[in-house]
């Protein structure tokens, strides 16, 4: 697989995780929406980016092992149940 195709595959998979997590629904982002062009969704895009930025900060902290363990447990539960996490 070429580098560009591999990158695209990873980005698509990450988007699927955003959907499965319930973040898209929580921010009222529907399939086909353009987060960059739709002025009504720019706030949702900023919130989503803020969530990711905060998570990256926590994962880079000295306490990252705590967050990784907690979030992995939640992620495993969501994968196993096939439903979005709400707790």
C-alpha positions in Angstrom: 0.0 0.0 0.0 1.3 3.4 -0.9 2.0 6.1 1.7 -0.9 8.3 0.6 -3.4 5.4 0.6 -2.2 4.3 4.0 -2.6 7.8 5.4 -6.1 8.0 3.9 -7.1 4.6 5.4 -5.9 5.7 8.8 -7.8 9.0 8.6 -11.0 7.2 7.6 -10.6 4.8 10.4 -10.1 7.7 12.9 -13.2 9.3 11.5 -15.1 6.1 12.2 -13.9 6.2 15.8 -15.2 9.7 16.2 -18.6 8.5 14.9 -18.6 5.4 17.1 -17.7 7.5 20.2 -20.8 9.6 19.8 -18.9 12.8 19.4 -20.4 13.5 16.0 -23.9 13.0 17.3 -23.2 15.1 20.4 -22.0 18.0 18.3 -24.9 17.5 15.7 -22.5 16.8 12.9 -24.2 14.7 10.2 -22.6 12.6 7.5 -21.8 14.7 4.5 -21.4 17.9 6.5 -18.5 20.2 5.6 -17.0 21.3 8.9 -14.8 23.9 7.2 -17.3 25.4 4.8 -20.5 25.4 6.9 -20.5 28.4 9.2 -23.0 26.7 11.5 -20.6 23.9 12.1 -17.4 25.9 12.7 -18.2 26.0 16.4 -18.6 22.2 16.5 -15.3 21.8 14.6 -13.6 24.1 17.2 -15.1 22.1 20.1 -14.0 18.8 18.5 -10.5 20.1 18.0 -10.4 21.3 21.6 -11.4 17.9 22.8 -8.6 16.2 20.8 -6.1 18.9 21.8 -7.0 18.3 25.5 -6.7 14.5 25.1 -3.3 14.9 23.4 -2.2 17.1 26.3 -3.3 14.5 28.9 -1.6 11.7 27.0 1.7 13.7 26.9 1.6 14.4 30.7 3.3 12.5 33.5 -0.1 10.9 34.3 -0.6 9.5 30.8 -0.6 5.9 32.1 -3.7 6.7 34.1 -5.6 8.2 31.2 -4.5 5.4 28.8 -5.7 2.7 31.1 -9.0 4.4 31.8 -9.7 5.3 28.2 -8.6 1.8 26.9 -11.1 0.2 29.3 -13.9 2.5 28.0 -12.9 1.9 24.4 -12.8 -1.9 24.9 -16.3 -1.6 26.4 -17.6 0.4 23.4 -16.1 -2.0 20.9 -17.5 -5.0 22.7 -21.0 -3.6 23.0 -21.0 -2.1 19.5 -22.6 1.1 21.0 -21.5 4.6 21.9 -20.3 5.3 25.4 -22.5 7.6 27.4 -20.9 7.3 30.9 
